Each structure stands twice: as C-alpha cells, then as structure tokens.
C-alpha cells in the first residue's frame, strides 16, 4: 500500500472545531428560515388587509338605443368594481324600410 493511498489523519481538535462551526452555521440558517417565514406571512397578511379596504360599487343600469332602422338595442347589467356584467338584447324589425 502506498503512502498516498492512506487516508490522512487529522487531529481530533480540528474535527471538533469544524463540527462546532457547522453547528453555529446551521443554527444561523435555521433562524434565517424562521425569520423569512414570519416576514412572508406578515406581508401576505398586510396585502390582504390592504386589498380589503376597497369596496366595490355596484351600479345597475339599463340602456336602450334606437338603431334608426326599426331595431332596438337593449343592455341591462351591473358595473361592479369597473367590470361590466350584463346581457345585450338586439331586437330588429323584420320589415325592411324603403
């Protein structure tokens, strides 16, 4: 067996100091992970609070428009928070105008 093939012996004190150093690093990383989880929950809670302050205004409207050719366009619906929800009804007169 060659001298280079043998595992090198290190002093026990060096091994213990490395283990102690790694334990301190692991403890710091664990504290950082807990802190990041708390910050994420806090920012999410604040975002929910911020978004819940705004109330949606509901406006009900009905619009009729004469197309000028015997037809009527009717729209009835609600506007909630800037988005429009409703139905359109096109009623055309089947008699052609000359």
Buried (B, 14 or more C-beta within 10 A) or exposed (E): EEEEEEEEEEEEEEEEEEEEEEEEEEEEEEEEEEEEEEEEEEEEEEEEEEEEEEEEEEEEEEEEEEEEEEEEBEBEBEBEEEEEEEEEEEEEEEEEEE
